[in-house]
Each structure stands twice: as structure tokens, then as C-alpha cells.
Amino acid sequence: MKKDKATIGVSDMMCAHCEASVEKALAAVGVKAKADHLKKEVAVQYDGAKISIDEIRSAIQEAGYTVV
């Protein structure tokens, strides 16, 4: 199974708790993520046949964060 990768900007992550919240929200939709609040971005690995990048962005927004 091929894994797609992307990096998504998240402007309002301020701390390790924010990173954990974003990673947890993405894990809930089947996306492996590594957030970095210092870089204001999250690196994701996902199966593009099961979830789209727009759905990933929506999951971040639904967790209360701003995607840039």
C-alpha cells in the first residue's frame, strides 16, 4: 500500500499540547502525523485512496486549529 505524504501549515499551534491535539485529531481519521509547533506545520502520512488532503485539513480545523 502506497503512503502519500504532505506537510500542512497550522498557524496557531503554540505548544506541545497543541501538537498532541492535532496529532490525536488526525489519528482519529487514520492519518499518521508529526506536528511541530515551532515550525507551525504538521507532516502527515496517509492513504490517498481512503482520505483526501482536504479531509485531513478539515480534521485539523475541526480540532480548532487554522490551516494555512
N, C-alpha and C positions, 0 to 999 in steps of 0.2 A: 504494500500500500504506500503510495507516494504521499509525503507530507509537504504541504505548502508552508511557506514561511513569509512573514511580513513584520514590519516594525510600524507601530502606530503611535503617534504623538498624543499624549494625555497631559494637557496643560496644568491641571490643578492637583496633581499628586504632590503632597508636601512632606511625607514621612514614610517610614517603614509600614505603618498601619495602612496607609493609602495603597502601598504596593500590594500588601496582603489582600486588601479588599478587591482590588482589580483582578489579581490572580485567582481569587476564590470565585468571583463572578464568571470569569472565563472558564474555569474548571467545570462549573455547573453546566456549561453548554458544550463541553467536550473539547476544549481548547487548552493546550499546554502553553503556559505563559510565564515570562520572566519580566517583571516590572522593575523600572529604575526611576525613582523619584528625582534623583539628581539630574538625569538626562531628560526627564519628562517624557519617557517613552516606555512602551511595552513591546517586547519581542514575542511573537506568537508562532506556534506550530499547529497546523490544523489540517484536516482532510477536506479539501475543497469540494469533494463530491457530497459531503454531508452538511457543510456550513459555509456560508459566503462571508467575505470580508465585511460586507455591510451588516450582516447579522452579528459579527464579532464587535463591530463598532457600536451597534445598538446595545449589546450586553454591557459594554463599558459605560455607556450613557445611562442605562437603567440602574447601574450601581451608583450613579450620582456624580460621574466624572465627565469632563469636557474633552471630547476627541477633537484634535486639530489636524 
